[in-house]
Amino acid sequence: MISAIILFASIASYTLGIIVLLKNPKKSLNILFAIFAFFVAIWDFSNFFVDLFKEPFFFRGAYALGALVGASGLAWIYSLCRGTKWPKVVTVYLIGLFFAVATYINGFIISKIISITDKGFVGAFGFLFPFFSIFALFCLVYGGYLLVDSYRKSVGIIRLKLKYITFGLIGFGTVSVSVSFILPLIGISGLERLDSPSSLIFVASSAYAMIKPRLSHK
């Protein structure tokens, strides 16, 4: 059942990214969103293969793509709220790419993998994992700050659209934190795999806002 949810989220995220891109393929916001949605789709697809095969290659890929999802998501949100500044966008992507590549180097993000289960893996993280975690948290927190700050300063239809996007991010963060940390702490496990597909909440709410007129203004 969870595997089907992950696969559905992957297909849906990819489809929404294409729809937004086709809406206005020349706008930087639409392009950046499509890239973000594409990475989310591949991230979900990688988790789908982890769920099926429990192979280290796909498990590392899930972490690698997680870094690219964070980077591409922050790049899009920053461009949405502050305007597209390509040097900053490229810098964020390069940091995400660095962590993605490091994931496949033993000892960097993941030191060793003994076994992979539905709840995670048995093994050890590498010396760069704390920095990887800080980067992921930074993307989420700073992205949320940018959206809330822009929402407070906006009016009319733009304010409404930013509300959709902000609540989408909150919904994604709430589900992700709940299934990954809160529920296991109170003895409810087995739902950790819903972490990545919950990103569809953010992708869908953002796509809805992007498809409506007058949001892609920067």
N, CA and C atoms as a LAMMPS dump frame, in Angstrom:
ITEM: TIMESTEP
0
ITEM: NUMBER OF ATOMS
654
ITEM: BOX BOUNDS ff ff ff
-5.0000000000000000e+02 5.0000000000000000e+02
-5.0000000000000000e+02 5.0000000000000000e+02
-5.0000000000000000e+02 5.0000000000000000e+02
ITEM: ATOMS id mol type element x y z
1 1 1 N 0.823 -1.204 0
2 1 2 C 0 0 0
3 1 3 C 0.864 1.265 0
4 2 1 N 1.857 1.298 0.903
5 2 2 C 2.728 2.467 0.978
6 2 3 C 3.547 2.604 -0.298
7 3 1 N 3.965 1.477 -0.867
8 3 2 C 4.709 1.521 -2.13
9 3 3 C 3.868 2.162 -3.23
10 4 1 N 2.583 1.85 -3.246
11 4 2 C 1.69 2.431 -4.249
12 4 3 C 1.546 3.94 -4.04
13 5 1 N 1.488 4.368 -2.789
14 5 2 C 1.394 5.796 -2.473
15 5 3 C 2.65 6.522 -2.943
16 6 1 N 3.816 5.915 -2.701
17 6 2 C 5.083 6.521 -3.119
18 6 3 C 5.135 6.657 -4.635
19 7 1 N 4.728 5.594 -5.339
20 7 2 C 4.746 5.628 -6.802
21 7 3 C 3.767 6.677 -7.337
22 8 1 N 2.589 6.753 -6.737
23 8 2 C 1.609 7.761 -7.155
24 8 3 C 2.156 9.171 -6.952
25 9 1 N 2.793 9.409 -5.81
26 9 2 C 3.359 10.728 -5.522
27 9 3 C 4.428 11.095 -6.544
28 10 1 N 5.233 10.111 -6.954
29 10 2 C 6.276 10.345 -7.937
30 10 3 C 5.68 10.773 -9.274
31 11 1 N 4.697 10.032 -9.749
32 11 2 C 4.063 10.333 -11.034
33 11 3 C 3.336 11.673 -10.973
34 12 1 N 2.643 11.919 -9.864
35 12 2 C 1.879 13.157 -9.721
36 12 3 C 2.805 14.373 -9.696
37 13 1 N 3.922 14.289 -8.977
38 13 2 C 4.857 15.415 -8.892
39 13 3 C 5.454 15.722 -10.258
40 14 1 N 5.827 14.68 -10.977
41 14 2 C 6.374 14.88 -12.324
42 14 3 C 5.342 15.534 -13.24
43 15 1 N 4.116 15.052 -13.182
44 15 2 C 3.048 15.585 -14.033
45 15 3 C 2.779 17.055 -13.718
46 16 1 N 2.725 17.398 -12.439
47 16 2 C 2.471 18.783 -12.045
48 16 3 C 3.608 19.703 -12.499
49 17 1 N 4.839 19.19 -12.424
50 17 2 C 5.974 19.976 -12.891
51 17 3 C 5.866 20.283 -14.385
52 18 1 N 5.463 19.29 -15.166
53 18 2 C 5.298 19.477 -16.611
54 18 3 C 4.184 20.477 -16.905
55 19 1 N 3.075 20.374 -16.166
56 19 2 C 1.948 21.275 -16.376
57 19 3 C 2.354 22.727 -16.117
58 20 1 N 3.074 22.949 -15.013
59 20 2 C 3.52 24.31 -14.686
60 20 3 C 4.499 24.815 -15.733
61 21 1 N 5.404 23.964 -16.179
62 21 2 C 6.377 24.372 -17.189
63 21 3 C 5.69 24.748 -18.498
64 22 1 N 4.729 23.959 -18.921
65 22 2 C 4.026 24.234 -20.174
66 22 3 C 3.161 25.488 -20.077
67 23 1 N 2.773 25.847 -18.854
68 23 2 C 1.983 27.057 -18.652
69 23 3 C 2.734 28.288 -19.149
70 24 1 N 4.048 28.337 -18.888
71 24 2 C 4.887 29.436 -19.382
72 24 3 C 6.347 28.979 -19.348
73 25 1 N 6.792 28.27 -20.394
74 25 2 C 8.126 27.663 -20.397
75 25 3 C 9.286 28.655 -20.439
76 26 1 N 9.003 29.924 -20.635
77 26 2 C 10.08 30.914 -20.695
78 26 3 C 10.313 31.623 -19.365
79 27 1 N 9.392 31.494 -18.419
80 27 2 C 9.524 32.146 -17.123
81 27 3 C 10.47 31.358 -16.217
82 28 1 N 11.389 32.079 -15.578
83 28 2 C 12.371 31.411 -14.717
84 28 3 C 11.698 30.696 -13.552
85 29 1 N 10.641 31.275 -12.992
86 29 2 C 9.938 30.639 -11.876
87 29 3 C 9.34 29.3 -12.293
88 30 1 N 8.76 29.25 -13.471
89 30 2 C 8.176 28.006 -13.952
90 30 3 C 9.247 26.954 -14.206
91 31 1 N 10.372 27.393 -14.757
92 31 2 C 11.477 26.469 -15.013
93 31 3 C 12.029 25.913 -13.71
94 32 1 N 12.252 26.797 -12.73
95 32 2 C 12.807 26.372 -11.445
96 32 3 C 11.835 25.453 -10.705
97 33 1 N 10.542 25.748 -10.808
98 33 2 C 9.564 24.867 -10.166
99 33 3 C 9.552 23.499 -10.827
100 34 1 N 9.626 23.475 -12.165
101 34 2 C 9.625 22.197 -12.882
102 34 3 C 10.843 21.356 -12.488
103 35 1 N 11.99 22.004 -12.324
104 35 2 C 13.189 21.288 -11.885
105 35 3 C 12.978 20.714 -10.491
106 36 1 N 12.422 21.528 -9.598
107 36 2 C 12.128 21.076 -8.247
108 36 3 C 11.178 19.878 -8.261
109 37 1 N 10.082 19.986 -9.019
110 37 2 C 9.106 18.903 -9.09
111 37 3 C 9.728 17.635 -9.678
112 38 1 N 10.625 17.81 -10.651
113 38 2 C 11.309 16.663 -11.254
114 38 3 C 12.178 15.936 -10.216
115 39 1 N 12.927 16.699 -9.424
116 39 2 C 13.756 16.076 -8.392
117 39 3 C 12.902 15.385 -7.331
118 40 1 N 11.766 15.996 -6.99
119 40 2 C 10.854 15.361 -6.043
120 40 3 C 10.351 14.032 -6.598
121 41 1 N 9.995 14.034 -7.881
122 41 2 C 9.502 12.812 -8.518
123 41 3 C 10.554 11.708 -8.512
124 42 1 N 11.792 12.073 -8.851
125 42 2 C 12.866 11.081 -8.858
126 42 3 C 13.196 10.629 -7.444
127 43 1 N 13.127 11.545 -6.485
128 43 2 C 13.33 11.201 -5.062
129 43 3 C 12.313 10.155 -4.627
130 44 1 N 11.038 10.41 -4.937
131 44 2 C 9.993 9.443 -4.599
132 44 3 C 10.229 8.109 -5.312
133 45 1 N 10.626 8.185 -6.578
134 45 2 C 10.847 6.966 -7.35
135 45 3 C 12.003 6.155 -6.765
136 46 1 N 13.043 6.861 -6.313
137 46 2 C 14.161 6.178 -5.669
138 46 3 C 13.713 5.485 -4.389
139 47 1 N 12.873 6.16 -3.614
140 47 2 C 12.337 5.538 -2.395
141 47 3 C 11.437 4.355 -2.72
142 48 1 N 10.759 4.418 -3.844
143 48 2 C 9.938 3.299 -4.3
144 48 3 C 10.812 2.072 -4.555
145 49 1 N 11.965 2.286 -5.195
146 49 2 C 12.89 1.177 -5.458
147 49 3 C 13.546 0.678 -4.172
148 50 1 N 13.805 1.582 -3.238
149 50 2 C 14.327 1.153 -1.931
150 50 3 C 13.312 0.235 -1.268
151 51 1 N 12.049 0.626 -1.337
152 51 2 C 10.979 -0.152 -0.728
153 51 3 C 10.872 -1.536 -1.351
154 52 1 N 11.12 -1.617 -2.652
155 52 2 C 10.978 -2.892 -3.351
156 52 3 C 12.188 -3.8 -3.188
157 53 1 N 13.401 -3.219 -3.342
158 53 2 C 14.594 -4.049 -3.48
159 53 3 C 15.57 -3.983 -2.298
160 54 1 N 15.449 -2.933 -1.458
161 54 2 C 16.334 -2.788 -0.293
162 54 3 C 17.813 -2.814 -0.7
163 55 1 N 18.123 -2.166 -1.833
164 55 2 C 19.492 -2.148 -2.338
165 55 3 C 20.22 -0.878 -1.891
166 56 1 N 21.505 -0.991 -1.485
167 56 2 C 22.279 0.182 -1.05
168 56 3 C 22.343 1.295 -2.087
169 57 1 N 22.418 0.94 -3.392
170 57 2 C 22.51 1.964 -4.424
171 57 3 C 21.295 2.885 -4.39
172 58 1 N 20.104 2.304 -4.307
173 58 2 C 18.886 3.115 -4.274
174 58 3 C 18.748 3.844 -2.945
175 59 1 N 19.219 3.215 -1.865
176 59 2 C 19.152 3.859 -0.554
177 59 3 C 20.021 5.111 -0.528
178 60 1 N 21.225 5.005 -1.049
179 60 2 C 22.089 6.186 -1.148
180 60 3 C 21.466 7.228 -2.086
181 61 1 N 20.833 6.725 -3.143
182 61 2 C 20.196 7.632 -4.082
183 61 3 C 19.087 8.446 -3.445
184 62 1 N 18.354 7.832 -2.51
185 62 2 C 17.29 8.554 -1.816
186 62 3 C 17.858 9.73 -1.026
187 63 1 N 19.007 9.518 -0.382
188 63 2 C 19.662 10.604 0.351
189 63 3 C 20.214 11.655 -0.607
190 64 1 N 20.812 11.195 -1.687
191 64 2 C 21.386 12.123 -2.666
192 64 3 C 20.306 13.015 -3.267
193 65 1 N 19.195 12.407 -3.647
194 65 2 C 18.117 13.18 -4.249
195 65 3 C 17.421 14.064 -3.228
196 66 1 N 17.455 13.645 -1.955
197 66 2 C 16.919 14.497 -0.897
198 66 3 C 17.66 15.822 -0.833
199 67 1 N 18.98 15.766 -1.013
200 67 2 C 19.774 16.994 -1.022
201 67 3 C 19.405 17.88 -2.199
202 68 1 N 19.168 17.275 -3.355
203 68 2 C 18.808 18.036 -4.551
204 68 3 C 17.388 18.594 -4.45
205 69 1 N 16.506 17.868 -3.779
206 69 2 C 15.15 18.372 -3.543
207 69 3 C 15.209 19.619 -2.665
208 70 1 N 16.002 19.549 -1.589
209 70 2 C 16.136 20.706 -0.705
210 70 3 C 16.71 21.912 -1.426
211 71 1 N 17.754 21.681 -2.219
212 71 2 C 18.405 22.768 -2.945
213 71 3 C 17.478 23.383 -3.988
214 72 1 N 16.837 22.541 -4.785
215 72 2 C 15.968 23.054 -5.848
216 72 3 C 14.727 23.727 -5.27
217 73 1 N 14.22 23.201 -4.15
218 73 2 C 13.067 23.813 -3.505
219 73 3 C 13.397 25.193 -2.969
220 74 1 N 14.559 25.313 -2.325
221 74 2 C 14.971 26.611 -1.79
222 74 3 C 15.246 27.598 -2.919
223 75 1 N 15.863 27.139 -3.991
224 75 2 C 16.149 28.013 -5.14
225 75 3 C 14.855 28.573 -5.723
226 76 1 N 13.83 27.726 -5.817
227 76 2 C 12.549 28.192 -6.353
228 76 3 C 11.87 29.171 -5.402
229 77 1 N 11.841 28.833 -4.114
230 77 2 C 11.195 29.71 -3.14
231 77 3 C 11.9 31.059 -3.078
232 78 1 N 13.234 31.043 -3.095
233 78 2 C 13.982 32.302 -3.048
234 78 3 C 13.651 33.167 -4.275
235 79 1 N 13.596 32.547 -5.429
236 79 2 C 13.285 33.282 -6.652
237 79 3 C 11.865 33.821 -6.624
238 80 1 N 10.965 33.047 -6.054
239 80 2 C 9.579 33.473 -5.934
240 80 3 C 9.447 34.692 -5.027
241 81 1 N 10.178 34.677 -3.92
242 81 2 C 10.022 35.717 -2.896
243 81 3 C 10.959 36.91 -3.074
244 82 1 N 12.117 36.692 -3.664
245 82 2 C 13.117 37.755 -3.763
246 82 3 C 13.511 38.082 -5.208
247 83 1 N 12.961 37.332 -6.148
248 83 2 C 13.361 37.518 -7.532
249 83 3 C 14.486 36.555 -7.89
250 84 1 N 14.562 36.193 -9.143
251 84 2 C 15.565 35.219 -9.582
252 84 3 C 16.944 35.871 -9.678
253 85 1 N 17.826 35.485 -8.79
254 85 2 C 19.213 35.954 -8.8
255 85 3 C 20.081 34.724 -9.071
256 86 1 N 20.501 34.58 -10.32
257 86 2 C 21.125 33.342 -10.766
258 86 3 C 22.391 32.954 -9.999
259 87 1 N 23.272 33.89 -9.597
260 87 2 C 24.444 33.472 -8.809
261 87 3 C 24.051 32.753 -7.514
262 88 1 N 23.009 33.251 -6.841
263 88 2 C 22.564 32.605 -5.601
264 88 3 C 21.879 31.279 -5.897
265 89 1 N 21.096 31.239 -6.963
266 89 2 C 20.434 29.99 -7.348
267 89 3 C 21.463 28.909 -7.662
268 90 1 N 22.472 29.267 -8.438
269 90 2 C 23.518 28.311 -8.809
270 90 3 C 24.3 27.857 -7.579
271 91 1 N 24.567 28.773 -6.648
272 91 2 C 25.297 28.42 -5.429
273 91 3 C 24.54 27.384 -4.616
274 92 1 N 23.238 27.587 -4.459
275 92 2 C 22.417 26.629 -3.707
276 92 3 C 22.417 25.264 -4.397
277 93 1 N 22.307 25.27 -5.727
278 93 2 C 22.334 24.008 -6.475
279 93 3 C 23.68 23.296 -6.317
280 94 1 N 24.762 24.048 -6.334
281 94 2 C 26.083 23.44 -6.211
282 94 3 C 26.281 22.799 -4.846
283 95 1 N 25.759 23.445 -3.797
284 95 2 C 25.847 22.852 -2.458
285 95 3 C 25.06 21.549 -2.412
286 96 1 N 23.846 21.577 -2.977
287 96 2 C 23.05 20.356 -3.024
288 96 3 C 23.726 19.262 -3.826
289 97 1 N 24.342 19.639 -4.953
290 97 2 C 25.052 18.671 -5.784
291 97 3 C 26.241 18.077 -5.046
292 98 1 N 26.935 18.907 -4.273
293 98 2 C 28.07 18.41 -3.494
294 98 3 C 27.63 17.313 -2.53
295 99 1 N 26.55 17.561 -1.791
296 99 2 C 26.064 16.557 -0.841
297 99 3 C 25.529 15.326 -1.569
298 100 1 N 24.923 15.527 -2.734
299 100 2 C 24.402 14.392 -3.5
300 100 3 C 25.534 13.469 -3.941
301 101 1 N 26.614 14.043 -4.458
302 101 2 C 27.771 13.244 -4.879
303 101 3 C 28.432 12.585 -3.678
304 102 1 N 28.534 13.339 -2.575
305 102 2 C 29.183 12.812 -1.366
306 102 3 C 28.443 11.607 -0.802
307 103 1 N 27.146 11.521 -1.078
308 103 2 C 26.355 10.401 -0.575
309 103 3 C 26.862 9.067 -1.114
310 104 1 N 27.435 9.083 -2.321
311 104 2 C 27.919 7.84 -2.932
312 104 3 C 29.391 7.56 -2.621
313 105 1 N 29.997 8.388 -1.793
314 105 2 C 31.393 8.168 -1.393
315 105 3 C 31.398 7.625 0.029
316 106 1 N 31.874 6.412 0.211
317 106 2 C 31.887 5.787 1.527
318 106 3 C 32.613 6.652 2.547
319 107 1 N 31.958 6.83 3.69
320 107 2 C 32.566 7.575 4.778
321 107 3 C 32.175 9.038 4.821
322 108 1 N 31.554 9.537 3.757
323 108 2 C 31.186 10.954 3.724
324 108 3 C 29.822 11.186 4.374
325 109 1 N 28.751 10.817 3.695
326 109 2 C 27.403 10.953 4.263
327 109 3 C 26.988 9.653 4.951
328 110 1 N 27.168 8.556 4.25
329 110 2 C 26.88 7.234 4.808
330 110 3 C 28.177 6.441 4.831
331 111 1 N 28.554 5.981 6.01
332 111 2 C 29.831 5.28 6.159
333 111 3 C 29.725 3.822 5.722
334 112 1 N 28.694 3.14 6.189
335 112 2 C 28.518 1.736 5.802
336 112 3 C 27.05 1.354 5.941
337 113 1 N 26.644 0.393 5.139
338 113 2 C 25.282 -0.125 5.163
339 113 3 C 25.355 -1.63 5.394
340 114 1 N 24.809 -2.067 6.523
341 114 2 C 24.8 -3.495 6.832
342 114 3 C 23.531 -4.141 6.3
343 115 1 N 22.402 -3.504 6.546
344 115 2 C 21.129 -4.006 6.034
345 115 3 C 20.148 -2.843 5.924
346 116 1 N 19.123 -3.025 5.094
347 116 2 C 18.102 -2.009 4.881
348 116 3 C 16.742 -2.622 5.207
349 117 1 N 15.954 -1.917 6.026
350 117 2 C 14.635 -2.39 6.43
351 117 3 C 13.589 -1.331 6.078
352 118 1 N 12.327 -1.65 6.354
353 118 2 C 11.251 -0.685 6.101
354 118 3 C 11.367 0.538 7.003
355 119 1 N 12.082 0.414 8.11
356 119 2 C 12.206 1.519 9.066
357 119 3 C 13.489 2.32 8.882
358 120 1 N 14.319 1.934 7.927
359 120 2 C 15.577 2.651 7.735
360 120 3 C 16.692 1.692 7.38
361 121 1 N 17.856 1.866 8.026
362 121 2 C 18.963 0.969 7.722
363 121 3 C 19.799 0.721 8.968
364 122 1 N 20.514 -0.382 8.926
365 122 2 C 21.477 -0.708 9.972
366 122 3 C 22.852 -0.412 9.41
367 123 1 N 23.581 0.445 10.057
368 123 2 C 24.883 0.853 9.553
369 123 3 C 25.388 2.063 10.296
370 124 1 N 26.094 2.933 9.608
371 124 2 C 26.665 4.112 10.254
372 124 3 C 26.717 5.277 9.272
373 125 1 N 26.505 6.481 9.808
374 125 2 C 26.617 7.684 8.992
375 125 3 C 28.064 8.161 8.96
376 126 1 N 28.387 8.953 7.931
377 126 2 C 29.74 9.465 7.771
378 126 3 C 29.943 10.801 8.463
379 127 1 N 31.14 11.343 8.347
380 127 2 C 31.488 12.554 9.086
381 127 3 C 30.801 13.799 8.534
382 128 1 N 30.295 13.737 7.291
383 128 2 C 29.603 14.89 6.71
384 128 3 C 28.095 14.869 6.972
385 129 1 N 27.602 13.804 7.595
386 129 2 C 26.157 13.709 7.796
387 129 3 C 25.586 14.862 8.621
388 130 1 N 26.256 15.316 9.697
389 130 2 C 25.713 16.47 10.432
390 130 3 C 25.565 17.704 9.549
391 131 1 N 26.528 17.942 8.646
392 131 2 C 26.446 19.088 7.744
393 131 3 C 25.333 18.89 6.707
394 132 1 N 25.166 17.653 6.256
395 132 2 C 24.063 17.302 5.358
396 132 3 C 22.728 17.614 6.026
397 133 1 N 22.586 17.247 7.295
398 133 2 C 21.351 17.477 8.04
399 133 3 C 21.108 18.964 8.248
400 134 1 N 22.171 19.697 8.553
401 134 2 C 22.047 21.143 8.743
402 134 3 C 21.587 21.813 7.451
403 135 1 N 22.145 21.384 6.32
404 135 2 C 21.75 21.946 5.028
405 135 3 C 20.276 21.674 4.743
406 136 1 N 19.838 20.44 4.994
407 136 2 C 18.439 20.077 4.757
408 136 3 C 17.511 20.908 5.644
409 137 1 N 17.897 21.067 6.917
410 137 2 C 17.085 21.858 7.838
411 137 3 C 17.072 23.326 7.435
412 138 1 N 18.224 23.817 6.985
413 138 2 C 18.317 25.211 6.542
414 138 3 C 17.379 25.474 5.359
415 139 1 N 17.358 24.555 4.399
416 139 2 C 16.485 24.721 3.238
417 139 3 C 15.029 24.816 3.66
418 140 1 N 14.632 23.981 4.607
419 140 2 C 13.243 23.963 5.056
420 140 3 C 12.904 25.218 5.858
421 141 1 N 13.767 25.554 6.823
422 141 2 C 13.479 26.682 7.715
423 141 3 C 13.573 28.021 6.981
424 142 1 N 14.644 28.2 6.198
425 142 2 C 14.805 29.472 5.486
426 142 3 C 13.741 29.619 4.398
427 143 1 N 13.413 28.527 3.747
428 143 2 C 12.342 28.573 2.758
429 143 3 C 11.023 28.975 3.406
430 144 1 N 10.747 28.41 4.573
431 144 2 C 9.532 28.779 5.3
432 144 3 C 9.534 30.238 5.707
433 145 1 N 10.694 30.717 6.169
434 145 2 C 10.81 32.133 6.551
435 145 3 C 10.535 33.056 5.366
436 146 1 N 11.113 32.735 4.208
437 146 2 C 10.916 33.564 3.022
438 146 3 C 9.436 33.633 2.64
439 147 1 N 8.757 32.493 2.702
440 147 2 C 7.345 32.467 2.34
441 147 3 C 6.487 33.266 3.318
442 148 1 N 6.736 33.076 4.61
443 148 2 C 5.952 33.796 5.618
444 148 3 C 6.215 35.293 5.531
445 149 1 N 7.471 35.661 5.356
446 149 2 C 7.827 37.077 5.255
447 149 3 C 7.168 37.718 4.035
448 150 1 N 7.21 37.034 2.91
449 150 2 C 6.589 37.563 1.697
450 150 3 C 5.072 37.612 1.821
451 151 1 N 4.502 36.619 2.48
452 151 2 C 3.057 36.589 2.702
453 151 3 C 2.605 37.798 3.512
454 152 1 N 3.35 38.111 4.548
455 152 2 C 2.99 39.241 5.414
456 152 3 C 3.057 40.573 4.667
457 153 1 N 3.948 40.667 3.684
458 153 2 C 4.143 41.934 2.97
459 153 3 C 3.284 42.049 1.704
460 154 1 N 2.636 40.967 1.322
461 154 2 C 1.888 40.957 0.064
462 154 3 C 0.418 41.28 0.3
463 155 1 N -0.292 41.557 -0.793
464 155 2 C -1.721 41.863 -0.719
465 155 3 C -2.433 41.174 -1.885
466 156 1 N -3.757 41.116 -1.78
467 156 2 C -4.574 40.646 -2.893
468 156 3 C -4.324 39.198 -3.293
469 157 1 N -4.351 38.967 -4.608
470 157 2 C -4.247 37.617 -5.143
471 157 3 C -2.887 36.993 -4.861
472 158 1 N -1.831 37.81 -4.835
473 158 2 C -0.493 37.278 -4.55
474 158 3 C -0.433 36.752 -3.121
475 159 1 N -1.054 37.466 -2.2
476 159 2 C -1.098 37.02 -0.803
477 159 3 C -1.826 35.68 -0.682
478 160 1 N -2.925 35.558 -1.426
479 160 2 C -3.694 34.315 -1.392
480 160 3 C -2.868 33.146 -1.933
481 161 1 N -2.167 33.39 -3.02
482 161 2 C -1.366 32.334 -3.622
483 161 3 C -0.205 31.928 -2.713
484 162 1 N 0.418 32.916 -2.073
485 162 2 C 1.491 32.613 -1.124
486 162 3 C 0.964 31.831 0.076
487 163 1 N -0.297 32.061 0.417
488 163 2 C -0.902 31.29 1.496
489 163 3 C -0.984 29.816 1.119
490 164 1 N -1.406 29.535 -0.133
491 164 2 C -1.474 28.143 -0.597
492 164 3 C -0.097 27.475 -0.493
493 165 1 N 0.917 28.187 -0.977
494 165 2 C 2.272 27.619 -0.992
495 165 3 C 2.795 27.409 0.424
496 166 1 N 2.559 28.395 1.297
497 166 2 C 3.038 28.307 2.68
498 166 3 C 2.381 27.152 3.419
499 167 1 N 1.071 27.034 3.278
500 167 2 C 0.369 25.941 3.945
501 167 3 C 0.782 24.587 3.363
502 168 1 N 1.131 24.568 2.086
503 168 2 C 1.634 23.338 1.492
504 168 3 C 2.945 22.911 2.113
505 169 1 N 3.837 23.888 2.324
506 169 2 C 5.121 23.587 2.958
507 169 3 C 4.921 23.139 4.406
508 170 1 N 4.009 23.812 5.115
509 170 2 C 3.719 23.429 6.5
510 170 3 C 3.144 22.02 6.55
511 171 1 N 2.246 21.713 5.603
512 171 2 C 1.662 20.378 5.571
513 171 3 C 2.701 19.304 5.325
514 172 1 N 3.592 19.567 4.366
515 172 2 C 4.683 18.63 4.08
516 172 3 C 5.573 18.443 5.3
517 173 1 N 5.983 19.56 5.919
518 173 2 C 6.853 19.482 7.084
519 173 3 C 6.2 18.759 8.25
520 174 1 N 4.912 19.006 8.453
521 174 2 C 4.189 18.375 9.566
522 174 3 C 4.108 16.865 9.391
523 175 1 N 3.728 16.42 8.196
524 175 2 C 3.634 14.975 7.948
525 175 3 C 5.006 14.325 8.04
526 176 1 N 6.006 14.973 7.431
527 176 2 C 7.356 14.412 7.419
528 176 3 C 7.912 14.254 8.824
529 177 1 N 7.803 15.294 9.632
530 177 2 C 8.314 15.234 11.017
531 177 3 C 7.523 14.234 11.842
532 178 1 N 6.212 14.178 11.617
533 178 2 C 5.363 13.268 12.394
534 178 3 C 5.721 11.807 12.148
535 179 1 N 5.801 11.411 10.857
536 179 2 C 6.041 9.999 10.544
537 179 3 C 7.497 9.599 10.785
538 180 1 N 8.413 10.574 10.733
539 180 2 C 9.837 10.248 10.872
540 180 3 C 10.321 10.31 12.315
541 181 1 N 9.699 11.181 13.127
542 181 2 C 10.224 11.392 14.48
543 181 3 C 9.166 11.232 15.583
544 182 1 N 8.042 11.947 15.459
545 182 2 C 7.077 11.984 16.559
546 182 3 C 6.393 10.64 16.771
547 183 1 N 5.831 10.058 15.709
548 183 2 C 5.122 8.782 15.853
549 183 3 C 6.024 7.649 16.338
550 184 1 N 7.258 7.506 15.807
551 184 2 C 8.136 6.458 16.35
552 184 3 C 8.443 6.638 17.836
553 185 1 N 8.487 7.88 18.304
554 185 2 C 8.773 8.139 19.723
555 185 3 C 7.656 7.637 20.629
556 186 1 N 6.424 7.59 20.104
557 186 2 C 5.306 7.117 20.925
558 186 3 C 4.921 5.678 20.57
559 187 1 N 5.821 5.011 19.867
560 187 2 C 5.638 3.591 19.606
561 187 3 C 4.91 3.231 18.33
562 188 1 N 4.633 4.208 17.484
563 188 2 C 3.951 3.933 16.216
564 188 3 C 4.989 3.975 15.101
565 189 1 N 5.269 2.835 14.521
566 189 2 C 6.297 2.757 13.487
567 189 3 C 5.723 2.137 12.222
568 190 1 N 6.538 2.148 11.173
569 190 2 C 6.121 1.574 9.903
570 190 3 C 5.589 2.592 8.92
571 191 1 N 5.468 3.855 9.381
572 191 2 C 4.958 4.909 8.503
573 191 3 C 6.064 5.833 8.023
574 192 1 N 7.304 5.508 8.375
575 192 2 C 8.422 6.376 8.011
576 192 3 C 8.554 6.559 6.496
577 193 1 N 8.114 5.575 5.749
578 193 2 C 8.239 5.635 4.289
579 193 3 C 7.306 6.67 3.657
580 194 1 N 6.38 7.219 4.449
581 194 2 C 5.496 8.266 3.948
582 194 3 C 6.173 9.636 3.947
583 195 1 N 7.413 9.673 4.379
584 195 2 C 8.168 10.927 4.426
585 195 3 C 8.249 11.581 3.047
586 196 1 N 8.842 10.895 2.089
587 196 2 C 9.041 11.504 0.769
588 196 3 C 7.734 11.767 0.014
589 197 1 N 6.756 10.834 -0.007
590 197 2 C 5.533 11.138 -0.763
591 197 3 C 4.722 12.285 -0.178
592 198 1 N 4.951 12.614 1.1
593 198 2 C 4.229 13.747 1.691
594 198 3 C 4.635 15.062 1.041
595 199 1 N 5.754 15.055 0.317
596 199 2 C 6.177 16.259 -0.409
597 199 3 C 5.162 16.647 -1.486
598 200 1 N 4.301 15.701 -1.882
599 200 2 C 3.282 15.993 -2.883
600 200 3 C 2.326 17.087 -2.391
601 201 1 N 2.146 17.187 -1.08
602 201 2 C 1.292 18.236 -0.521
603 201 3 C 1.835 19.605 -0.921
604 202 1 N 3.15 19.769 -0.781
605 202 2 C 3.776 21.042 -1.126
606 202 3 C 3.786 21.268 -2.633
607 203 1 N 4.129 20.229 -3.381
608 203 2 C 4.182 20.347 -4.844
609 203 3 C 2.806 20.689 -5.407
610 204 1 N 1.771 20.015 -4.921
611 204 2 C 0.422 20.225 -5.444
612 204 3 C -0.1 21.629 -5.119
613 205 1 N 0.09 22.067 -3.874
614 205 2 C -0.395 23.399 -3.5
615 205 3 C 0.369 24.487 -4.251
616 206 1 N 1.662 24.27 -4.458
617 206 2 C 2.479 25.244 -5.19
618 206 3 C 2.095 25.267 -6.668
619 207 1 N 1.863 24.093 -7.235
620 207 2 C 1.471 24.018 -8.643
621 207 3 C 0.142 24.726 -8.866
622 208 1 N -0.78 24.541 -7.95
623 208 2 C -2.08 25.21 -8.06
624 208 3 C -1.896 26.724 -8.089
625 209 1 N -1.038 27.216 -7.184
626 209 2 C -0.777 28.655 -7.138
627 209 3 C -0.063 29.138 -8.396
628 210 1 N 0.862 28.328 -8.918
629 210 2 C 1.609 28.729 -10.115
630 210 3 C 0.736 28.723 -11.362
631 211 1 N -0.202 27.818 -11.454
632 211 2 C -1.039 27.708 -12.642
633 211 3 C -2.023 28.867 -12.736
634 212 1 N -2.459 29.366 -11.581
635 212 2 C -3.365 30.508 -11.584
636 212 3 C -2.642 31.749 -12.093
637 213 1 N -3.32 32.654 -12.755
638 213 2 C -2.678 33.843 -13.346
639 213 3 C -2.023 34.743 -12.31
640 214 1 N -1.03 35.483 -12.773
641 214 2 C -0.423 36.6 -12.064
642 214 3 C 0.518 36.206 -10.924
643 215 1 N 0.818 34.901 -10.76
644 215 2 C 1.835 34.576 -9.753
645 215 3 C 3.207 34.612 -10.358
646 216 1 N 3.36 34.103 -11.582
647 216 2 C 4.672 34.049 -12.216
648 216 3 C 5.056 35.431 -12.75
649 217 1 N 5.318 36.356 -11.81
650 217 2 C 5.549 37.742 -12.183
651 217 3 C 6.99 38.159 -12.074
652 218 1 N 7.893 37.272 -11.607
653 218 2 C 9.282 37.677 -11.388
654 218 3 C 10.194 36.921 -12.33
